[in-house]
């Protein structure tokens, strides 16, 4: 088993890895996302993933670990939407999103600390939103969930009922594409199964 460090505080990313047989350690990067500006949504997602990965890789050192940084951004009409800063913004966001579609970009950066090599890629999934009512928006924002996630929605939580369909990888919308991570592992010379935790039989 290759030790994996997840450079993210996201419970959804951690749960996704655990469900896939991977038990990473978690080190939060502390990267200030608001300082990165002027990039297209997909480029922004990847740049933030790279910065988070680099910060944590520098912290854990060259100890033969793989460090994974991820960041998600919703692209709506070419505008990058991260986490809403306050409830009113989340309400306006959903009023603009309802009945429409956007593209959820998740940047992935995987670094091999021992070899000082990394592989990067961005997963993009089209998300179609339901034509939710003002009352549903108010209740959803009041739950607090939209304030904690990129794009002000989840597909694996309370917001799942407000997503009518997607085009692409479901895991990417949660915040971490398992097929894409498998490809990055291969690019660095590892097998996806190298990450699997040993389980009692």
URQUISUL-V340236 format. One line per field, one symbol per residue. ss: DSSP state (a for helix, b for strand, c for the rest). phi: phi as a letter, one per 20 degrees, with the letter a starting at -180 (. if undefined). psi: psi as a letter, one per 30 degrees, with the letter a starting at -180 (. if undefined). Layout:
ss = ???
phi = ???
psi = ???
This chain:
ss = cccbbbccccaaaaaaaaaccbccbbccccccaaacccccaaaaaaaaaaaaaaaaaaaacccccbbbbbbbbbbbccbbbcccccaaaaaaaaaaacccbbbbbbbbbbbbccccbbbbbbbbbbbbbccccaaaaaaaaaacaaaacaaacccccaaaaabbbbbccaaaaacccaaaaaaaaaaccccaaaabccccc
phi = .efddeebeffffffffffenddeedcefmfefffecmdfgfffgffffffffffffffemedmdddddcbdbeeclndedeffebgffffffffeefmcccdedceccddeffelcbccaceccfddefefeffffffffffngffdcfnmbcddcffgfedeaccpegffffpbeffffgffgffendegffefffdfd
psi = kkkkkjikgjeeeeeeeefggkillkjkegkjfffjlglleeeeeeeeeeeeeeeeeeeflighlkkkklkkkkjjhgkkjbkkfleeeeeeeeeffkgallkjkjkkjkkjeefhllkllkkkkkkkklilleeeeeeeefffeffflkfgllfgbefefgjelljakeeeefgjjeeeeeeeeeegglkefffkkkkk.
